[in-house]
Amino acid sequence: MTRTETSDAPHPPGEPAKPSGPDGGASDGRSLSHGLKQRHLSMIALGGVIGAGLFVGSGAGIAAAGPSIVLAYAASGALVMLVMRMLGEMSAARPASGSFSVHAERALGPWAGFASGWIYWTLLCVAIATEATAAAKIMTGWLPGTEQWMWVALFMILFCASNLAAVRNFGEYEFWFATLKVLAISAFLVLGILAIAGLLPGTDAPGSSHLTGDGGFFPTGTDGLIVGLLASVFAFGGLETVTIAAAESEKPVSGVATAVRTAVWRIALFYVGSMLVIVTLMPWSDESVKSGPYAAVLDYVGIPAAAQVMNVVVLIALLSAMNANIYGASRMSYSLVERGEGPAFLNRLSPQGVPRYAVIASSFFGFVAVLLNIFWEKTVFTWLLNMVGAATLVVWGFIAVAQLVTRYRLEREAPEKLVVRMWLFPGLTIVAVLAILAVLLLMLREGDTRTQLAFTAGLTVVLAAVGYVRQRTRPRPAVTEDA
């Protein structure tokens, strides 16, 4: 048997491949590091809720929905809580660096793991490009004599190198990024509540005047609420990282269980709470709210240089997302390769237990995507963005269906592994599936989201078809619960 045949030999999904030589991977039997401490995992979970989308994209949602954006974020948050609970149930039962891709493969077959894993990898790599470009624009605004590409290159090299060194580097970066984000959003909420109560100098309690006085709570009607709902759904990206990182933590099961159980209050407080503060304090139709709602509130309460303060917070959120996405993309691709669903050379591990070629490959695609964003933003990169526009919903759909199948299997064969349980199963799982389908249907109403849905659907169908063909032409052993 040749080395190529050895590396391509089938093995149980979710179980590390058994390489046989230099080209087959980590022949010395090394596995992923367990260098993430509980404090890392806790802050990754906490900070993962506060993504750049919260600060950058919420203005458009408020402009579309008015005060009813609070309901839009509450509805989106409820769906995300259900998805995280389902993912937490599976990840606590069987932590894996491939997270939902591994769970989908075990529950639905290799085609599902292949499709969900690679579409998520593509999503993260495109996200790296958008975040690097946005962070570079902030830096060139502060230092106008510098070039955007210089900052992009600096950020990409920095986070690629840190992810190559050791998983603990990723954990430390995210720990401090998350700490700063939590402090920033907490300070915002405290100042906002004080202003609403009229307890800050120069502010009067607004009461409900902004909530009901400018066209009412639903000033743009149902159509505006739907647009706001679509805007809010995609602000929750990045929550999956904690279940990927859990596989490299000291206590994977208890760590992911704790993170998922606290997701409810975190989402309610940071997202719904901040939206309520904004629309209570400021007129929803104010232009400053549309362009930067958080900066508008800080300016209202008298914080000097409010716009620059928010630029610092947004920069931190963008760099945090870049770091997390390089990590998440590398672990997802490594997991796919370990299951025979990608090029075998990507499964090589460094002495520190880091999938170095997977990190480099994920970062390289990020570099390429950045160049596409800089030079062909209106053509090639727009096409890439459309291709992954609805990818988050596709991933959530795989999670929900996989959990429906996995839960019955665990209850029958290994009930002791149900450390985290989905609420009111199977009722709320079915509700989540229907909600995801409803959001996908709502995307057909708007021109931009309709285009994104078509592109993402095309990518999903192609990946699922490729995965199915591979499944039929490359028979694999039956999956056991210990795989």
C-alpha positions, 0 to 999 in steps of 0.5 A: 500500500502506498503512502497516499492510500494509507492516508486516504484509508477510511476510519471511523468519523470523529476518531483521529486518523492513524497516519503511517509515515511522514506524509500521513500526519502526526506519526508519533501519535501526538494529539491536539494540545489541551493548553486552554485553561478554564479561565480561557474557556470562560472568557472565550464564551463570554467574549464570543457573545460580544462580536463586531456585528453588535457594534457595527451592524446594529445601527442599520437594524435600528434604522429599519425597525425603530424601537421594535429592534428590541423584539427583533434581537430578543427573537434572534437571541432566543433562537441562538440560545436554542442552537447553543443549547443543542450544540452544548448538549452534543459537545458536552457528551462528546467534545470534538475539535470539529464540533458540529461537523463531527456531530452532523457526521455521526448523526446524518452521515459523512456527507453532512459532516463534509458539507457543514464543516467546509461551508463553515471553514469558508465562512470563517476565512471570508470573515477574516478578510472583512474583519482585517480590512475593517480593522485596517481602515480604523488604523488608517483613520488614526494614522492617515499616512499609512497604507491599508494593506500594511495594517492588514498584513501586520494583523494577519501575520500577528494572529497567524504566528500566535496561533502557530506557536501554541493554543495557549497563545490563542487563549491568552489573546482571547482572554484579554480581548474578551475582558476588554469587550466585557468591560466596555459593554458593561460600562456602556450598560451602566452609563445607559441605565444611569442616564435613563434614570436621569442620574447623570449630570446634564441628562433627564430621564426620557421615560418612554418618549423615544419608545412610543413618541416617534411613530410608536413602538413599530414605526415601520410596521411589520416590514421594518421588524422583519428587516431588523430581525434579519440584521440581528440574526447575523450579529450572533456569529462566533458563538460556536467557537467555544464548543470548538475550543472546549476540545482543547481545554483542561476539562472539556465536558464541564467547561462547555457545559458551564459556557452553554448554561450561562449563554441565556443571561449573557445574550439577554444582557449584552444584546437585548439590554444594549438595544433597549438602552439605545432606543430608550435614550435616543430617537431611533430616526436620529442619523447619529444612531444609524451611523453609530448607535453606541457612539451616539449614546456615549456622546449623549451622556457626555463621554469625551471623544465618544466616536474614538472611544467606540473605534477602540472598542470596535477595533478590539472586537475585530481583532478578537474575531480575527484571532478566533476565526483563524483558530476556528477555521484551522481546527475545523479543517484539521478535524475534517482532514482527520476524518478523511474529508480533506488533504492529508498533509493538513493533519500534521501537528507541531510538537506543541500539538498545534495543527500548523499546516491547517493554521497556515492554510486557513490564514493563507485563504484569509490573505487571499480574501483580503487582497480580493477585498482590497482590489475587487471589492465590488466583484470577486469579494462581493461574490464571496460574501454572497456565497457565505451570506446565509452560511450561519443559518445552514450551520444552525440547521445542521446542528438542530437536525443532528441534535434531534437524531443524537439525543434519541441515540444518547438516551438509548445507548449512553444516557449518562453522557447527557450532562447538558440537556436541551430544554423541552426536547423534542419540542423546542428542537422542532421549534428551532428548525422551523424558526431557521426555515422561517428566517431563510424564507424571510430572506427571500423578501429582500433583494440583497438577502435573496441573492445571498440565499441563492449563492449560499444554497448553491454552495451548500448543494455542491458541498453536500453532493460532493460529500455524498459522492465521497460517502458512496464511493469511499465506504467507511466503517460504522460509527460507534458511540465511542468514535 
